[in-house]
Amino acid sequence: YLTVTSVIAVVLLTLASIVEKETADPKERPLIANVYLTRLKKGMRLQADPTVIYGIKNYMGKITKKDLLTPHAYNTYTNKGLPLGPISSVSIEAIKAVLWPSESDYLFFVSKNDGTHIFCPDLKCHNKAVKEWQIDFFKKNR
Protein backbone atom coordinates (compact mmCIF):
# COMPACT_ATOMS: atom_id res chain seq x y z
CA TYR A 1 0.00 0.00 0.00
CA LEU A 2 1.06 3.58 -0.52
CA THR A 3 1.73 5.97 2.31
CA VAL A 4 1.11 9.71 2.05
CA THR A 5 4.87 10.21 2.00
CA SER A 6 5.36 7.83 -0.91
CA VAL A 7 2.54 9.47 -2.89
CA ILE A 8 4.09 12.90 -2.31
CA ALA A 9 7.47 11.54 -3.41
CA VAL A 10 6.01 10.13 -6.64
CA VAL A 11 4.23 13.41 -7.41
CA LEU A 12 7.39 15.42 -6.69
CA LEU A 13 9.61 13.15 -8.77
CA THR A 14 7.10 13.00 -11.63
CA LEU A 15 6.84 16.78 -11.90
CA ALA A 16 10.60 17.20 -11.40
CA SER A 17 11.23 14.72 -14.23
CA ILE A 18 9.13 16.82 -16.60
CA VAL A 19 10.95 19.99 -15.52
CA GLU A 20 14.26 18.14 -16.01
CA LYS A 21 13.45 17.22 -19.61
CA GLU A 22 11.91 20.57 -20.51
CA THR A 23 14.97 22.84 -20.42
CA ALA A 24 18.72 22.81 -20.89
CA ASP A 25 19.04 26.07 -18.94
CA PRO A 26 19.16 25.46 -15.17
CA LYS A 27 17.98 29.04 -14.50
CA GLU A 28 14.67 28.23 -16.20
CA ARG A 29 13.76 25.25 -14.02
CA PRO A 30 11.99 27.26 -11.26
CA LEU A 31 10.00 29.20 -13.88
CA ILE A 32 8.95 26.02 -15.67
CA ALA A 33 8.03 24.41 -12.35
CA ASN A 34 5.88 27.44 -11.58
CA VAL A 35 4.11 27.24 -14.95
CA TYR A 36 3.25 23.58 -14.40
CA LEU A 37 2.19 24.05 -10.77
CA THR A 38 -0.03 26.99 -11.79
CA ARG A 39 -1.56 24.98 -14.63
CA LEU A 40 -2.27 22.08 -12.24
CA LYS A 41 -3.92 24.44 -9.73
CA LYS A 42 -6.11 25.91 -12.49
CA GLY A 43 -7.11 22.47 -13.79
CA MET A 44 -5.34 23.07 -17.10
CA ARG A 45 -3.55 20.33 -18.98
CA LEU A 46 0.23 20.45 -18.61
CA GLN A 47 0.76 20.04 -22.36
CA ALA A 48 4.38 19.02 -21.80
CA ASP A 49 6.11 17.82 -24.96
CA PRO A 50 8.53 15.53 -23.06
CA THR A 51 5.60 13.50 -21.73
CA VAL A 52 4.35 12.98 -25.28
CA ILE A 53 7.83 11.94 -26.42
CA TYR A 54 8.09 9.47 -23.54
CA GLY A 55 5.08 7.56 -24.85
CA ILE A 56 6.14 7.45 -28.52
CA LYS A 57 7.65 4.19 -29.69
CA ASN A 58 10.62 4.79 -31.97
CA TYR A 59 10.62 8.57 -31.51
CA MET A 60 12.40 10.13 -34.50
CA GLY A 61 13.17 13.62 -33.14
CA LYS A 62 10.08 15.57 -34.16
CA ILE A 63 6.68 15.73 -32.48
CA THR A 64 3.75 15.81 -34.88
CA LYS A 65 0.22 17.06 -34.32
CA LYS A 66 -0.85 13.40 -34.49
CA ASP A 67 1.55 12.63 -31.62
CA LEU A 68 0.02 15.41 -29.51
CA LEU A 69 -3.49 14.08 -30.13
CA THR A 70 -2.73 10.36 -29.67
CA PRO A 71 -3.82 9.30 -26.18
CA HIS A 72 -1.44 7.31 -23.99
CA ALA A 73 -0.87 7.18 -20.26
CA TYR A 74 1.87 9.82 -20.36
CA ASN A 75 0.36 12.27 -22.85
CA THR A 76 -0.36 15.48 -20.92
CA TYR A 77 -2.00 17.00 -24.00
CA THR A 78 -4.80 14.41 -23.88
CA ASN A 79 -4.83 13.76 -20.10
CA LYS A 80 -5.30 16.21 -17.27
CA GLY A 81 -2.94 16.12 -14.32
CA LEU A 82 0.40 14.39 -14.03
CA PRO A 83 1.34 11.25 -15.94
CA LEU A 84 1.56 7.88 -14.17
CA GLY A 85 5.10 8.45 -12.96
CA PRO A 86 8.46 10.04 -13.76
CA ILE A 87 9.58 10.21 -17.37
CA SER A 88 13.31 10.46 -16.59
CA SER A 89 15.87 10.57 -13.85
CA VAL A 90 15.91 13.90 -12.04
CA SER A 91 18.59 16.23 -10.77
CA ILE A 92 18.53 17.75 -7.32
CA GLU A 93 18.10 21.11 -9.09
CA ALA A 94 14.85 19.97 -10.74
CA ILE A 95 13.56 18.72 -7.37
CA LYS A 96 14.46 22.07 -5.77
CA ALA A 97 12.71 23.92 -8.62
CA VAL A 98 9.47 22.05 -7.90
CA LEU A 99 9.80 22.59 -4.15
CA TRP A 100 10.73 26.27 -4.53
CA PRO A 101 9.38 27.50 -7.87
CA SER A 102 9.79 31.08 -9.07
CA GLU A 103 6.86 33.40 -8.65
CA SER A 104 5.38 34.53 -11.95
CA ASP A 105 2.13 34.95 -13.82
CA TYR A 106 3.30 32.76 -16.70
CA LEU A 107 1.01 30.02 -18.02
CA PHE A 108 2.92 29.15 -21.19
CA PHE A 109 6.40 28.82 -22.60
CA VAL A 110 7.78 28.17 -26.06
CA SER A 111 11.16 26.76 -27.04
CA LYS A 112 13.59 29.12 -28.74
CA ASN A 113 15.29 26.02 -30.19
CA ASP A 114 18.50 26.67 -28.27
CA GLY A 115 17.57 25.02 -24.97
CA THR A 116 15.85 28.15 -23.60
CA HIS A 117 12.29 29.44 -23.73
CA ILE A 118 10.05 32.47 -24.11
CA PHE A 119 7.59 32.69 -21.20
CA CYS A 120 4.08 34.10 -21.61
CA PRO A 121 1.25 35.03 -19.24
CA ASP A 122 -1.57 34.57 -21.77
CA LEU A 123 -2.58 32.75 -24.93
CA LYS A 124 -2.11 35.81 -27.17
CA CYS A 125 1.56 36.11 -26.16
CA HIS A 126 1.97 32.33 -26.44
CA ASN A 127 0.52 32.17 -29.95
CA LYS A 128 2.80 35.02 -31.05
CA ALA A 129 5.83 33.18 -29.62
CA VAL A 130 4.78 29.92 -31.32
CA LYS A 131 4.57 31.74 -34.64
CA GLU A 132 7.98 33.37 -34.19
CA TRP A 133 9.95 30.56 -32.57
CA GLN A 134 8.33 27.48 -34.07
CA ILE A 135 6.50 28.19 -37.31
CA ASP A 136 8.60 31.03 -38.74
CA PHE A 137 11.87 29.73 -37.27
CA PHE A 138 11.54 26.35 -38.97
CA LYS A 139 10.34 27.83 -42.27
CA LYS A 140 13.42 30.05 -42.27
CA ASN A 141 15.82 27.28 -41.23
CA ARG A 142 14.82 24.46 -43.58
Backbone as JSON, one array per atom type, in Angstrom:
{
  "sequence": "YLTVTSVIAVVLLTLASIVEKETADPKERPLIANVYLTRLKKGMRLQADPTVIYGIKNYMGKITKKDLLTPHAYNTYTNKGLPLGPISSVSIEAIKAVLWPSESDYLFFVSKNDGTHIFCPDLKCHNKAVKEWQIDFFKKNR",
  "N": [[0.83, -1.18, 0.0], [0.3, 2.34, -0.43], [1.86, 5.01, 1.21], [1.19, 8.33, 2.51], [3.51, 9.81, 2.34], [4.96, 8.4, 0.38], [3.33, 8.8, -1.85], [3.47, 11.58, -2.13], [6.19, 11.76, -2.73], [6.28, 10.44, -5.23], [4.69, 12.17, -6.79], [6.23, 14.54, -6.6], [8.67, 13.67, -7.79], [7.73, 12.95, -10.31], [6.78, 15.41, -11.41], [9.19, 16.85, -11.24], [10.73, 15.37, -13.02], [9.6, 16.03, -15.46], [10.13, 18.77, -15.56], [12.91, 18.56, -15.6], [13.39, 17.44, -18.17], [12.47, 19.43, -19.79], [14.03, 21.76, -20.13], [17.28, 23.02, -21.04], [18.55, 24.93, -19.71], [19.53, 25.66, -16.57], [18.67, 27.86, -15.05], [16.08, 28.27, -15.83], [14.51, 26.3, -14.73], [13.04, 26.76, -12.17], [11.08, 28.59, -13.1], [9.73, 27.11, -15.06], [8.76, 25.05, -13.46], [6.99, 26.56, -11.91], [5.13, 27.35, -13.89], [3.97, 24.85, -14.55], [2.96, 24.04, -12.03], [1.11, 26.09, -11.57], [-0.63, 25.66, -13.74], [-1.61, 23.12, -13.03], [-2.97, 23.78, -10.65], [-4.99, 25.39, -11.71], [-6.44, 23.56, -13.1], [-5.75, 23.08, -15.69], [-4.47, 21.41, -18.6], [-1.17, 20.02, -18.62], [0.32, 19.91, -20.97], [2.93, 19.11, -21.84], [5.61, 18.63, -23.85], [7.77, 16.72, -23.47], [6.47, 14.61, -22.12], [4.82, 13.56, -24.03], [6.67, 12.67, -25.89], [7.87, 10.66, -24.36], [6.01, 8.61, -24.45], [6.04, 7.76, -27.09], [6.7, 5.25, -29.33], [9.73, 4.44, -30.86], [10.63, 7.12, -31.31], [11.43, 9.78, -33.46], [12.63, 12.28, -33.31], [11.03, 14.5, -33.86], [8.05, 16.0, -32.94], [4.77, 15.41, -33.9], [1.55, 16.77, -34.87], [-0.27, 14.72, -34.78], [0.97, 13.06, -32.9], [0.65, 14.63, -30.59], [-2.08, 14.47, -30.27], [-2.62, 11.8, -29.9], [-3.79, 9.56, -27.62], [-2.17, 8.36, -24.7], [-0.87, 6.9, -21.7], [0.97, 8.73, -20.7], [0.63, 11.11, -22.01], [0.27, 14.41, -21.69], [-1.13, 16.23, -23.11], [-3.49, 15.07, -23.86], [-4.44, 14.07, -21.48], [-5.51, 15.18, -18.29], [-3.75, 16.53, -15.46], [-0.93, 14.96, -13.79], [1.33, 12.62, -15.41], [1.51, 8.97, -15.16], [3.87, 8.41, -13.75], [7.37, 9.27, -13.14], [9.22, 10.51, -15.99], [11.84, 10.47, -16.5], [15.18, 10.33, -15.11], [15.98, 12.47, -12.36], [17.49, 15.61, -11.5], [18.93, 17.07, -8.56], [18.55, 19.77, -8.7], [16.24, 20.07, -10.29], [14.36, 18.94, -8.59], [14.51, 20.77, -6.46], [13.57, 23.02, -7.84], [10.87, 22.39, -8.19], [10.06, 22.23, -5.55], [10.62, 24.82, -4.66], [9.5, 26.91, -6.53], [9.81, 29.62, -8.95], [8.19, 32.8, -8.6], [5.64, 33.86, -10.68], [3.5, 35.1, -13.32], [3.2, 33.5, -15.45], [1.79, 31.25, -17.81], [2.43, 29.78, -19.98], [5.04, 28.55, -22.13], [7.51, 28.67, -24.72], [9.73, 26.96, -26.8], [12.88, 28.28, -27.78], [14.49, 26.97, -29.4], [17.11, 26.62, -28.71], [17.58, 25.51, -26.34], [16.53, 27.17, -24.46], [13.7, 29.23, -23.41], [10.78, 31.22, -24.29], [8.67, 32.92, -22.15], [5.24, 33.26, -21.31], [2.33, 35.08, -20.23], [-0.26, 34.79, -21.16], [-2.56, 33.47, -23.66], [-2.49, 34.91, -26.08], [0.09, 36.08, -26.19], [1.52, 33.68, -26.1], [0.72, 32.4, -28.52], [1.81, 34.19, -30.37], [4.53, 33.85, -29.79], [4.81, 31.15, -30.5], [4.37, 31.32, -33.25], [6.59, 32.91, -34.0], [8.89, 31.49, -32.93], [8.56, 28.81, -33.53], [6.93, 28.18, -35.92], [7.71, 30.22, -37.9], [10.49, 30.19, -37.46], [11.27, 27.56, -38.19], [10.45, 27.49, -40.85], [12.2, 29.33, -41.92], [14.64, 28.12, -41.42], [14.96, 25.76, -42.9]],
  "CA": [[0.0, 0.0, 0.0], [1.06, 3.58, -0.52], [1.73, 5.97, 2.31], [1.11, 9.71, 2.05], [4.87, 10.21, 2.0], [5.36, 7.83, -0.91], [2.54, 9.47, -2.89], [4.09, 12.9, -2.31], [7.47, 11.54, -3.41], [6.01, 10.13, -6.64], [4.23, 13.41, -7.41], [7.39, 15.42, -6.69], [9.61, 13.15, -8.77], [7.1, 13.0, -11.63], [6.84, 16.78, -11.9], [10.6, 17.2, -11.4], [11.23, 14.72, -14.23], [9.13, 16.82, -16.6], [10.95, 19.99, -15.52], [14.26, 18.14, -16.01], [13.45, 17.22, -19.61], [11.91, 20.57, -20.51], [14.97, 22.84, -20.42], [18.72, 22.81, -20.89], [19.04, 26.07, -18.94], [19.16, 25.46, -15.17], [17.98, 29.04, -14.5], [14.67, 28.23, -16.2], [13.76, 25.25, -14.02], [11.99, 27.26, -11.26], [10.0, 29.2, -13.88], [8.95, 26.02, -15.67], [8.03, 24.41, -12.35], [5.88, 27.44, -11.58], [4.11, 27.24, -14.95], [3.25, 23.58, -14.4], [2.19, 24.05, -10.77], [-0.03, 26.99, -11.79], [-1.56, 24.98, -14.63], [-2.27, 22.08, -12.24], [-3.92, 24.44, -9.73], [-6.11, 25.91, -12.49], [-7.11, 22.47, -13.79], [-5.34, 23.07, -17.1], [-3.55, 20.33, -18.98], [0.23, 20.45, -18.61], [0.76, 20.04, -22.36], [4.38, 19.02, -21.8], [6.11, 17.82, -24.96], [8.53, 15.53, -23.06], [5.6, 13.5, -21.73], [4.35, 12.98, -25.28], [7.83, 11.94, -26.42], [8.09, 9.47, -23.54], [5.08, 7.56, -24.85], [6.14, 7.45, -28.52], [7.65, 4.19, -29.69], [10.62, 4.79, -31.97], [10.62, 8.57, -31.51], [12.4, 10.13, -34.5], [13.17, 13.62, -33.14], [10.08, 15.57, -34.16], [6.68, 15.73, -32.48], [3.75, 15.81, -34.88], [0.22, 17.06, -34.32], [-0.85, 13.4, -34.49], [1.55, 12.63, -31.62], [0.02, 15.41, -29.51], [-3.49, 14.08, -30.13], [-2.73, 10.36, -29.67], [-3.82, 9.3, -26.18], [-1.44, 7.31, -23.99], [-0.87, 7.18, -20.26], [1.87, 9.82, -20.36], [0.36, 12.27, -22.85], [-0.36, 15.48, -20.92], [-2.0, 17.0, -24.0], [-4.8, 14.41, -23.88], [-4.83, 13.76, -20.1], [-5.3, 16.21, -17.27], [-2.94, 16.12, -14.32], [0.4, 14.39, -14.03], [1.34, 11.25, -15.94], [1.56, 7.88, -14.17], [5.1, 8.45, -12.96], [8.46, 10.04, -13.76], [9.58, 10.21, -17.37], [13.31, 10.46, -16.59], [15.87, 10.57, -13.85], [15.91, 13.9, -12.04], [18.59, 16.23, -10.77], [18.53, 17.75, -7.32], [18.1, 21.11, -9.09], [14.85, 19.97, -10.74], [13.56, 18.72, -7.37], [14.46, 22.07, -5.77], [12.71, 23.92, -8.62], [9.47, 22.05, -7.9], [9.8, 22.59, -4.15], [10.73, 26.27, -4.53], [9.38, 27.5, -7.87], [9.79, 31.08, -9.07], [6.86, 33.4, -8.65], [5.38, 34.53, -11.95], [2.13, 34.95, -13.82], [3.3, 32.76, -16.7], [1.01, 30.02, -18.02], [2.92, 29.15, -21.19], [6.4, 28.82, -22.6], [7.78, 28.17, -26.06], [11.16, 26.76, -27.04], [13.59, 29.12, -28.74], [15.29, 26.02, -30.19], [18.5, 26.67, -28.27], [17.57, 25.02, -24.97], [15.85, 28.15, -23.6], [12.29, 29.44, -23.73], [10.05, 32.47, -24.11], [7.59, 32.69, -21.2], [4.08, 34.1, -21.61], [1.25, 35.03, -19.24], [-1.57, 34.57, -21.77], [-2.58, 32.75, -24.93], [-2.11, 35.81, -27.17], [1.56, 36.11, -26.16], [1.97, 32.33, -26.44], [0.52, 32.17, -29.95], [2.8, 35.02, -31.05], [5.83, 33.18, -29.62], [4.78, 29.92, -31.32], [4.57, 31.74, -34.64], [7.98, 33.37, -34.19], [9.95, 30.56, -32.57], [8.33, 27.48, -34.07], [6.5, 28.19, -37.31], [8.6, 31.03, -38.74], [11.87, 29.73, -37.27], [11.54, 26.35, -38.97], [10.34, 27.83, -42.27], [13.42, 30.05, -42.27], [15.82, 27.28, -41.23], [14.82, 24.46, -43.58]],
  "C": [[0.87, 1.24, 0.0], [0.81, 4.45, 0.7], [1.61, 7.37, 1.71], [2.49, 10.18, 1.61], [5.29, 9.66, 0.65], [4.58, 8.45, -2.06], [3.14, 10.85, -3.18], [5.4, 12.77, -3.07], [7.27, 11.27, -4.89], [5.56, 11.38, -7.39], [5.41, 14.36, -7.63], [8.34, 14.95, -7.79], [9.03, 13.17, -10.19], [7.17, 14.41, -12.2], [8.29, 17.21, -12.12], [11.18, 16.57, -12.67], [10.8, 15.47, -15.49], [9.94, 18.12, -16.69], [12.36, 19.69, -16.02], [14.39, 18.05, -17.53], [13.07, 18.46, -20.43], [12.94, 21.63, -20.88], [16.42, 22.41, -20.24], [19.34, 23.92, -20.04], [18.6, 25.93, -17.48], [18.41, 26.65, -14.55], [16.49, 29.02, -14.79], [13.85, 27.23, -15.38], [12.7, 25.79, -13.05], [10.82, 27.94, -11.97], [9.1, 28.13, -14.5], [8.15, 25.29, -14.61], [6.81, 25.25, -11.98], [4.77, 27.36, -12.62], [3.3, 25.97, -14.75], [2.43, 23.54, -13.12], [0.96, 24.94, -10.91], [-1.07, 26.32, -12.67], [-2.32, 23.87, -13.88], [-3.32, 22.68, -11.31], [-5.17, 24.93, -10.47], [-6.89, 24.82, -13.21], [-6.81, 22.41, -15.28], [-4.5, 21.82, -17.37], [-2.12, 20.87, -18.96], [0.75, 20.71, -20.01], [2.29, 20.1, -22.45], [4.87, 18.08, -22.9], [6.92, 16.6, -24.5], [7.66, 14.34, -22.63], [5.04, 12.8, -22.97], [5.47, 12.11, -25.87], [8.03, 10.63, -25.67], [7.2, 8.3, -23.98], [5.14, 7.16, -26.31], [7.16, 6.33, -28.71], [8.45, 4.66, -30.89], [10.55, 6.28, -32.32], [11.76, 8.97, -32.45], [12.88, 11.59, -34.41], [12.25, 14.77, -33.45], [8.69, 15.14, -33.7], [5.72, 16.24, -33.54], [2.45, 16.14, -34.16], [-0.48, 15.75, -33.95], [-0.33, 12.87, -33.15], [0.86, 13.34, -30.44], [-1.41, 14.95, -29.23], [-3.7, 12.59, -29.85], [-2.69, 10.07, -28.17], [-2.88, 8.16, -25.77], [-1.28, 7.78, -22.56], [0.0, 8.37, -19.86], [1.59, 11.11, -21.12], [-0.42, 13.33, -22.07], [-1.08, 16.49, -21.82], [-3.41, 16.39, -23.99], [-5.32, 14.09, -22.48], [-4.58, 14.95, -19.19], [-4.43, 15.64, -16.16], [-1.59, 15.59, -14.75], [0.29, 13.02, -14.7], [1.51, 10.24, -14.81], [2.76, 7.92, -13.25], [6.15, 9.23, -13.69], [8.77, 9.56, -15.17], [11.09, 10.17, -17.56], [13.88, 10.48, -15.18], [15.84, 12.08, -13.6], [17.16, 14.35, -11.31], [18.04, 16.84, -9.49], [18.01, 19.15, -7.65], [16.65, 21.1, -9.57], [13.92, 19.75, -9.55], [13.42, 20.04, -6.61], [13.55, 23.05, -6.51], [11.24, 23.66, -8.35], [9.12, 22.44, -6.46], [9.78, 24.1, -3.93], [10.68, 26.93, -5.89], [9.47, 29.03, -7.81], [8.35, 31.56, -9.01], [6.73, 34.12, -9.99], [3.91, 34.38, -12.3], [2.12, 34.18, -15.14], [2.44, 31.49, -16.69], [1.54, 29.19, -19.18], [4.4, 29.42, -21.37], [6.61, 28.11, -23.93], [9.29, 28.07, -26.24], [11.69, 27.74, -28.08], [14.58, 28.28, -29.56], [16.77, 26.09, -29.88], [18.63, 26.16, -26.83], [16.92, 25.98, -23.99], [14.45, 28.42, -24.15], [11.87, 30.9, -23.61], [8.88, 32.14, -23.19], [6.49, 33.71, -21.43], [3.0, 33.97, -20.54], [-0.12, 34.67, -19.83], [-1.43, 33.92, -23.14], [-2.16, 33.62, -26.1], [-0.58, 35.87, -27.29], [2.12, 34.75, -26.61], [1.86, 32.06, -27.94], [1.51, 32.98, -30.8], [4.18, 34.36, -30.97], [5.91, 31.89, -30.43], [5.03, 30.28, -32.77], [6.03, 32.1, -34.88], [9.0, 32.26, -34.03], [9.74, 29.13, -33.05], [8.01, 27.55, -35.56], [7.49, 28.94, -38.2], [10.05, 30.56, -38.65], [12.17, 28.54, -38.17], [11.32, 26.57, -40.46], [11.64, 28.46, -42.74], [14.65, 29.15, -42.26], [15.7, 25.89, -41.85], [16.04, 24.1, -44.33]]
}
